[in-house]
Amino acid sequence: MTQTSKDEIRARIDDGPVVPMMVVIIGIGFLLNLVDGFDVVAMSVAAPSISEDWGITAAEKGWILSAALVGMSIGAAFLAPLADVFGRRLLVVAATALIGVSMIVTGFIPQSVLAMMAVRVVAGLGIGIIFANGAAIASEFSPDKYRNLAVTLVVMGYPFGAMIVGPIADYVIPIFGWEMLFVFGGIATLVLGVGIYFVLPESVMFLASRGKNPEKNLAEINETLAKLKRPPLESLALPKAQDAPPANVSSLLSGEYRTPTLVLWSIYFLGFLTLYFLLSWIPSLFVNAGFSMSQGIYALTLNNMGAVVGIVAIGLITTHTKLAKPIGIFFAGSAVLMIVLYQFRVEDLFMLNVSIFAIGLLLQGAFTAMYALAARVYPVEIRATGIGWAAGLGRTGAIVSPIVAGYLVGAEWSLFGLFLLFSAPLVVAAILVLYFKH
């Protein structure tokens, strides 16, 4: 499309205060990611109970933990980009329904590793869609000054959901069994999906980029702008095919987007590699190190509690400075802490928990801010595609790390040896992120 309509809409959103409707939209994005975090980490927390009930090996547990991540990669890379064609709202409502149903089915699965993996893949498809589109929605509905903060707050829902799993699981699993942890979560997710259907507006930037039904699109844009306390558009210019790159991976790998895309994919891969090692294996590694299951779940909860603090911190920092430098510092700091744990073999539970909290603060703070960075790299026409492919291909690291860790645990690697190994990707990520000037 011509730049006029996009510029007018962007200017209307940028040139004004944050209003209640924007807060509602950011809140919806936060809840969507909360569901994602709850689902993924619920499996990590439930994994020891499943192992005991089903008698599976550490390697089989690693495959189960990675199954949802396979779905997340596929969903982010191949399904999330559909939002650049059909709209953000339709995709996130469908994804929420998919996750809710899959979680309920997880609670009734027979004792079959393959069946469990299949259901977890389906759940991951929905999670992959939400990760890319939640960030895109936050970016498109926020004034420029607060855009980085808005995206990080939305993605913060993921570690927040992961954080609340521990206390909920401590109550639910001993009384109702691990199965009901997923059933209750699935029901809550479906209720959220109904609410989103009635409340979430379509992205005005997406509507302005569509070539069909300009009068209908203009009416819908102005209705949403009114809710955002912004003046209406008088007209909507028809888009021209040559004005915007097509929403496909070829656009990401051509011209000015090729190098930033490859660097983004690399950083996402490295970050996911370490992040999902921690999210998937902390409870089990604590048990293997001689601590109780409750202490392992508590450590995972602290890690995600640290993530919430770190995400808010880096979000606030980036309202006053560019993104790349704080992200690099946070990545490097988390790597240093993991190396320190290896070097000094910290076995005091209090100091170990403090370190795990700090690692969560730094690592997930940095990683969440990457979504804000990706949202700034790509224009609206390929934003969901760009974020989706970065998260999708990057999640190959998330798929690989729990499986690799499972085999290394089976080979009797210690908690501290694994910390050293998985600190290395963060060092490289800290260097690569400095490529960006955003």
Secondary structure per residue as TSV (DSSP state, phi and psi in degrees):
chain	resnum	aa	ss	phi	psi
A	1	M	-	360.0	165.3
A	2	T	-	-66.4	156.3
A	3	Q	H	-72.2	-20.3
A	4	T	H	-55.5	-52.2
A	5	S	H	-65.4	-42.6
A	6	K	H	-62.7	-44.0
A	7	D	H	-63.9	-39.5
A	8	E	H	-64.0	-44.6
A	9	I	H	-66.4	-44.7
A	10	R	H	-62.0	-40.7
A	11	A	H	-65.2	-38.4
A	12	R	H	-63.7	-40.4
A	13	I	H	-72.3	-40.5
A	14	D	H	-70.6	-38.2
A	15	D	S	-90.9	66.7
A	16	G	S	177.2	169.5
A	17	P	-	-79.4	168.4
A	18	V	-	-73.7	128.7
A	19	V	-	-116.4	164.9
A	20	P	H	-53.0	-38.8
A	21	M	H	-63.6	-36.2
A	22	M	H	-63.3	-40.9
A	23	V	H	-63.2	-40.1
A	24	V	H	-61.7	-44.7
A	25	I	H	-64.7	-42.9
A	26	I	H	-62.9	-39.1
A	27	G	H	-62.3	-39.6
A	28	I	H	-63.1	-45.2
A	29	G	H	-60.6	-40.1
A	30	F	H	-60.1	-46.7
A	31	L	H	-65.7	-36.6
A	32	L	H	-60.7	-45.2
A	33	N	H	-72.7	-28.5
A	34	L	H	-59.7	-43.3
A	35	V	H	-59.1	-43.5
A	36	D	H	-59.8	-48.4
A	37	G	H	-63.6	-40.6
A	38	F	H	-60.8	-47.1
A	39	D	H	-62.5	-48.6
A	40	V	H	-66.2	-46.6
A	41	V	H	-78.2	-22.8
A	42	A	H	-58.6	-37.8
A	43	M	H	-68.2	-38.2
A	44	S	H	-62.4	-43.6
A	45	V	H	-70.3	-36.4
A	46	A	H	-81.0	-15.5
A	47	A	H	-55.2	-44.3
A	48	P	H	-61.1	-37.6
A	49	S	H	-68.3	-39.8
A	50	I	H	-63.9	-42.1
A	51	S	H	-58.9	-42.8
A	52	E	H	-67.9	-42.2
A	53	D	H	-70.1	-40.4
A	54	W	H	-98.1	-14.8
A	55	G	T	67.3	43.3
A	56	I	-	-96.1	162.3
A	57	T	-	-85.5	169.8
A	58	A	H	-62.5	-38.0
A	59	A	H	-65.3	-42.3
A	60	E	H	-63.7	-38.1
A	61	K	H	-62.6	-39.7
A	62	G	H	-60.9	-39.9
A	63	W	H	-66.2	-39.7
A	64	I	H	-63.7	-43.8
A	65	L	H	-63.6	-29.9
A	66	S	H	-86.8	-15.3
A	67	A	H	-60.4	-46.2
A	68	A	H	-62.3	-31.9
A	69	L	H	-69.4	-31.3
A	70	V	H	-62.7	-47.0
A	71	G	H	-62.0	-38.3
A	72	M	H	-63.2	-39.4
A	73	S	H	-64.2	-45.9
A	74	I	H	-65.4	-44.9
A	75	G	I	-62.7	-43.2
A	76	A	I	-68.0	-41.2
A	77	A	I	-81.7	-37.7
A	78	F	I	-111.2	-25.7
A	79	L	I	-100.9	-41.3
A	80	A	G	-56.1	-38.5
A	81	P	G	-61.7	-17.8
A	82	L	G	-61.2	-20.5
A	83	A	H	-66.5	-24.4
A	84	D	H	-76.3	-9.9
A	85	V	H	-108.2	-46.3
A	86	F	H	-106.1	-10.8
A	87	G	-	112.0	152.6
A	88	R	H	-69.4	-43.4
A	89	R	H	-61.6	-49.4
A	90	L	H	-57.8	-43.7
A	91	L	H	-66.8	-42.7
A	92	V	H	-72.1	-33.4
A	93	V	H	-65.4	-45.3
A	94	A	H	-63.3	-40.4
A	95	A	H	-65.0	-39.6
A	96	T	H	-62.5	-42.2
A	97	A	H	-63.4	-41.1
A	98	L	H	-62.4	-44.3
A	99	I	H	-64.9	-45.9
A	100	G	H	-59.6	-47.3
A	101	V	H	-64.4	-42.6
A	102	S	H	-63.8	-38.1
A	103	M	H	-64.7	-41.8
A	104	I	H	-63.9	-43.5
A	105	V	H	-62.6	-36.1
A	106	T	H	-55.8	-36.3
A	107	G	T	-71.2	-13.3
A	108	F	T	-119.7	14.9
A	109	I	-	-70.0	142.3
A	110	P	-	-70.1	171.2
A	111	Q	S	-75.5	77.1
A	112	S	-	-143.2	120.4
A	113	V	H	-62.0	-41.5
A	114	L	H	-64.9	-42.1
A	115	A	H	-64.3	-41.0
A	116	M	H	-63.6	-42.6
A	117	M	H	-61.6	-41.3
A	118	A	H	-63.0	-44.5
A	119	V	H	-66.9	-37.8
A	120	R	H	-67.5	-33.9
A	121	V	H	-61.2	-44.2
A	122	V	H	-62.2	-44.3
A	123	A	H	-59.7	-39.5
A	124	G	H	-63.7	-30.5
A	125	L	H	-57.6	-46.8
A	126	G	H	-65.6	-40.2
A	127	I	H	-62.9	-41.1
A	128	G	H	-61.6	-38.3
A	129	I	H	-63.2	-45.9
A	130	I	H	-67.6	-39.8
A	131	F	H	-57.0	-46.1
A	132	A	H	-71.7	-43.4
A	133	N	H	-80.5	-27.8
A	134	G	H	-61.5	-43.1
A	135	A	H	-66.8	-40.4
A	136	A	H	-63.7	-44.2
A	137	I	H	-61.6	-45.6
A	138	A	H	-59.8	-42.2
A	139	S	H	-64.9	-39.7
A	140	E	H	-81.1	-15.6
A	141	F	T	-108.2	7.2
A	142	S	S	-114.8	141.8
A	143	P	-	-60.0	150.0
A	144	D	G	-54.4	-41.6
A	145	K	G	-60.0	-33.0
A	146	Y	G	-108.3	11.0
A	147	R	H	-65.9	-44.3
A	148	N	H	-62.2	-42.6
A	149	L	H	-63.6	-41.9
A	150	A	H	-61.7	-45.5
A	151	V	H	-64.6	-43.3
A	152	T	H	-66.2	-35.8
A	153	L	H	-66.0	-38.7
A	154	V	H	-63.3	-49.1
A	155	V	H	-69.6	-22.0
A	156	M	T	-61.0	-22.2
A	157	G	H	-55.6	-30.5
A	158	Y	H	-63.9	-57.0
A	159	P	H	-66.6	-28.1
A	160	F	H	-64.6	-44.0
A	161	G	H	-61.4	-41.0
A	162	A	H	-64.3	-35.5
A	163	M	H	-67.0	-39.0
A	164	I	H	-80.4	-10.8
A	165	V	H	-61.0	-43.8
A	166	G	H	-56.3	-58.1
A	167	P	H	-59.6	-38.9
A	168	I	H	-65.9	-43.0
A	169	A	H	-64.9	-38.3
A	170	D	H	-58.5	-31.4
A	171	Y	H	-86.6	-45.4
A	172	V	H	-75.1	-47.6
A	173	I	H	-62.0	-47.1
A	174	P	H	-63.4	-28.4
A	175	I	H	-93.8	-46.9
A	176	F	H	-108.3	-14.3
A	177	G	-	95.1	159.3
A	178	W	H	-63.3	-28.5
A	179	E	H	-58.8	-40.8
A	180	M	H	-72.8	-18.4
A	181	L	H	-59.1	-41.2
A	182	F	H	-77.4	-37.8
A	183	V	H	-63.4	-48.8
A	184	F	H	-60.6	-43.2
A	185	G	H	-63.1	-38.8
A	186	G	H	-66.0	-40.9
A	187	I	H	-62.8	-44.9
A	188	A	H	-61.6	-37.1
A	189	T	H	-65.5	-41.7
A	190	L	H	-65.1	-38.3
A	191	V	H	-62.6	-41.7
A	192	L	H	-60.7	-41.5
A	193	G	H	-60.0	-39.6
A	194	V	H	-63.4	-43.5
A	195	G	H	-61.8	-42.3
A	196	I	H	-62.2	-40.2
A	197	Y	H	-56.3	-39.2
A	198	F	H	-90.0	-17.7
A	199	V	H	-110.3	-39.8
A	200	L	-	-74.0	122.4
A	201	P	-	-81.5	160.6
A	202	E	-	-72.6	149.5
A	203	S	-	-60.5	125.8
A	204	V	H	-66.3	-32.1
A	205	M	H	-66.8	-38.7
A	206	F	H	-65.2	-46.0
A	207	L	H	-59.5	-36.8
A	208	A	H	-71.3	-17.6
A	209	S	T	-93.8	-1.3
A	210	R	-	-87.0	144.7
A	211	G	-	-92.7	-18.0
A	212	K	S	-94.4	150.8
A	213	N	-	50.5	57.7
A	214	P	H	-61.0	-36.5
A	215	E	H	-65.4	-43.5
A	216	K	H	-64.2	-42.9
A	217	N	H	-63.1	-42.1
A	218	L	H	-62.1	-41.9
A	219	A	H	-63.0	-42.1
A	220	E	H	-69.1	-39.1
A	221	I	H	-61.1	-46.4
A	222	N	H	-68.4	-32.7
A	223	E	H	-63.2	-42.6
A	224	T	H	-70.8	-41.3
A	225	L	H	-59.2	-35.6
A	226	A	H	-63.1	-40.3
A	227	K	H	-65.7	-28.3
A	228	L	T	-88.3	5.5
A	229	K	T	60.1	39.5
A	230	R	-	-119.3	149.0
A	231	P	-	-66.1	151.0
A	232	P	-	-77.1	162.9
A	233	L	-	-83.0	144.0
A	234	E	S	-81.6	-32.2
A	235	S	-	-154.1	167.1
A	236	L	-	-128.3	116.7
A	237	A	-	-69.5	138.7
A	238	L	-	-69.9	135.7
A	239	P	-	-70.6	149.8
A	240	K	-	-113.9	139.7
A	241	A	G	-57.2	-36.4
A	242	Q	G	-77.8	-8.0
A	243	D	G	-77.5	-22.3
A	244	A	S	-136.6	145.9
A	245	P	-	-70.0	145.1
A	246	P	-	-67.3	150.9
A	247	A	S	-81.7	75.9
A	248	N	S	-149.0	170.1
A	249	V	H	-66.7	-25.3
A	250	S	H	-61.7	-36.2
A	251	S	H	-64.8	-32.4
A	252	L	H	-72.6	-23.8
A	253	L	T	-109.6	19.9
A	254	S	S	-126.8	154.1
A	255	G	G	56.1	-135.6
A	256	E	G	-68.2	-17.1
A	257	Y	G	-92.0	-9.8
A	258	R	H	-60.5	-56.7
A	259	T	H	-64.7	-49.2
A	260	P	H	-59.6	-33.6
A	261	T	H	-64.3	-47.1
A	262	L	H	-64.6	-38.3
A	263	V	H	-66.7	-43.6
A	264	L	H	-58.2	-47.0
A	265	W	H	-58.6	-41.0
A	266	S	H	-64.8	-44.6
A	267	I	H	-65.2	-43.2
A	268	Y	H	-60.9	-43.3
A	269	F	H	-59.0	-48.5
A	270	L	H	-66.3	-41.8
A	271	G	H	-65.1	-44.7
A	272	F	H	-63.1	-34.9
A	273	L	H	-56.0	-47.1
A	274	T	H	-81.3	-41.5
A	275	L	H	-58.5	-45.6
A	276	Y	H	-80.9	-18.6
A	277	F	H	-61.6	-46.4
A	278	L	H	-67.3	-48.1
A	279	L	H	-64.1	-33.8
A	280	S	H	-85.8	-29.9
A	281	W	H	-117.9	-7.7
A	282	I	H	-55.6	-50.4
A	283	P	H	-59.1	-45.9
A	284	S	H	-67.0	-38.6
A	285	L	H	-66.8	-35.6
A	286	F	H	-64.3	-41.6
A	287	V	H	-62.5	-44.1
A	288	N	H	-63.3	-28.2
A	289	A	T	-85.0	1.4
A	290	G	T	102.3	1.6
A	291	F	-	-88.4	168.1
A	292	S	-	-81.2	164.2
A	293	M	H	-61.8	-40.3
A	294	S	H	-60.5	-38.8
A	295	Q	H	-67.8	-35.1
A	296	G	H	-67.0	-43.1
A	297	I	H	-65.2	-38.8
A	298	Y	H	-63.5	-39.0
A	299	A	H	-64.3	-42.0
A	300	L	H	-63.8	-39.4
A	301	T	H	-62.1	-43.0
A	302	L	H	-62.6	-39.7
A	303	N	H	-59.0	-43.9
A	304	N	H	-77.1	-27.6
A	305	M	H	-65.3	-41.8
A	306	G	H	-60.5	-38.0
A	307	A	H	-59.5	-43.2
A	308	V	H	-60.4	-45.3
A	309	V	H	-63.0	-44.2
A	310	G	H	-65.4	-37.6
A	311	I	H	-68.0	-43.8
A	312	V	H	-61.4	-43.0
A	313	A	H	-61.5	-49.3
A	314	I	H	-71.5	-30.1
A	315	G	H	-63.6	-43.0
A	316	L	H	-68.5	-40.2
A	317	I	H	-59.5	-41.1
A	318	T	T	-81.8	2.4
A	319	T	T	-79.3	-12.5
A	320	H	T	-119.5	-8.2
A	321	T	S	-147.2	167.8
A	322	K	-	-72.3	166.0
A	323	L	S	-78.3	-40.7
A	324	A	H	-59.7	-48.2
A	325	K	H	-62.5	-48.2
A	326	P	H	-60.2	-37.8
A	327	I	H	-61.9	-45.6
A	328	G	H	-62.0	-41.1
A	329	I	H	-64.9	-41.8
A	330	F	H	-65.6	-43.0
A	331	F	H	-59.6	-48.5
A	332	A	H	-63.5	-40.8
A	333	G	H	-63.0	-39.9
A	334	S	H	-66.7	-36.8
A	335	A	H	-63.6	-43.0
A	336	V	H	-60.2	-43.0
A	337	L	H	-63.1	-39.6
A	338	M	H	-66.8	-36.7
A	339	I	H	-67.2	-39.8
A	340	V	H	-61.6	-42.2
A	341	L	H	-60.1	-39.7
A	342	Y	H	-67.5	-46.5
A	343	Q	H	-63.1	-40.4
A	344	F	H	-103.4	1.6
A	345	R	T	46.0	56.2
A	346	V	-	-65.5	113.2
A	347	E	-	-114.1	-10.0
A	348	D	-	-66.3	125.4
A	349	L	H	-61.3	-40.4
A	350	F	H	-63.4	-48.7
A	351	M	H	-67.5	-34.7
A	352	L	H	-64.3	-42.8
A	353	N	H	-67.0	-39.4
A	354	V	H	-61.0	-42.1
A	355	S	H	-65.9	-42.0
A	356	I	H	-63.7	-40.3
A	357	F	H	-59.8	-47.3
A	358	A	H	-66.8	-37.7
A	359	I	H	-62.1	-43.6
A	360	G	H	-61.1	-41.7
A	361	L	H	-58.6	-48.6
A	362	L	H	-77.8	-48.8
A	363	L	H	-66.3	-50.9
A	364	Q	H	-74.9	-26.5
A	365	G	H	-60.6	-48.2
A	366	A	H	-63.6	-46.2
A	367	F	H	-68.0	-38.6
A	368	T	H	-64.8	-38.9
A	369	A	H	-64.8	-19.6
A	370	M	H	-62.7	-30.1
A	371	Y	H	-67.6	-39.0
A	372	A	H	-64.6	-38.5
A	373	L	H	-64.6	-45.9
A	374	A	H	-62.4	-37.5
A	375	A	H	-64.6	-27.6
A	376	R	H	-85.0	-22.2
A	377	V	H	-71.4	-36.7
A	378	Y	S	-109.3	145.7
A	379	P	-	-74.1	169.4
A	380	V	G	-58.9	-34.9
A	381	E	G	-64.9	-26.5
A	382	I	G	-126.4	19.4
A	383	R	H	-66.5	-50.1
A	384	A	H	-64.2	-36.6
A	385	T	H	-63.1	-46.9
A	386	G	H	-64.1	-47.6
A	387	I	H	-65.6	-40.6
A	388	G	H	-62.1	-45.0
A	389	W	H	-70.1	-35.9
A	390	A	H	-62.0	-48.0
A	391	A	H	-69.3	-36.8
A	392	G	H	-68.6	-53.2
A	393	L	H	-68.1	-35.6
A	394	G	H	-61.1	-33.0
A	395	R	H	-69.8	-6.8
A	396	T	H	-59.4	-30.8
A	397	G	H	-66.2	-38.8
A	398	A	H	-67.5	-32.3
A	399	I	H	-71.3	-44.1
A	400	V	H	-70.0	-41.3
A	401	S	H	-64.3	-43.9
A	402	P	H	-64.3	-33.7
A	403	I	H	-69.0	-47.6
A	404	V	H	-59.6	-45.4
A	405	A	H	-61.4	-37.5
A	406	G	H	-60.0	-44.6
A	407	Y	H	-68.9	-37.4
A	408	L	H	-68.1	-37.3
A	409	V	H	-63.0	-41.3
A	410	G	H	-62.2	-28.5
A	411	A	T	-88.8	11.9
A	412	E	T	68.5	34.7
A	413	W	-	-69.6	144.7
A	414	S	-	-85.1	166.2
A	415	L	H	-54.0	-42.4
A	416	F	H	-75.4	-36.2
A	417	G	H	-62.7	-38.4
A	418	L	H	-69.0	-36.4
A	419	F	H	-59.4	-43.6
A	420	L	H	-62.9	-46.7
A	421	L	H	-58.8	-45.9
A	422	F	H	-86.3	2.3
A	423	S	H	-79.1	-26.5
A	424	A	H	-60.1	-45.2
A	425	P	H	-58.6	-31.3
A	426	L	H	-71.4	-32.5
A	427	V	H	-63.1	-45.7
A	428	V	H	-65.1	-41.9
A	429	A	H	-60.4	-40.0
A	430	A	H	-61.7	-34.6
A	431	I	H	-75.3	-45.1
A	432	L	H	-64.0	-36.0
A	433	V	G	-65.9	-20.2
A	434	L	G	-70.7	-8.0
A	435	Y	G	-60.6	-34.2
A	436	F	-	-82.6	146.8
A	437	K	-	-107.8	3.6
A	438	H	-	-72.7	360.0
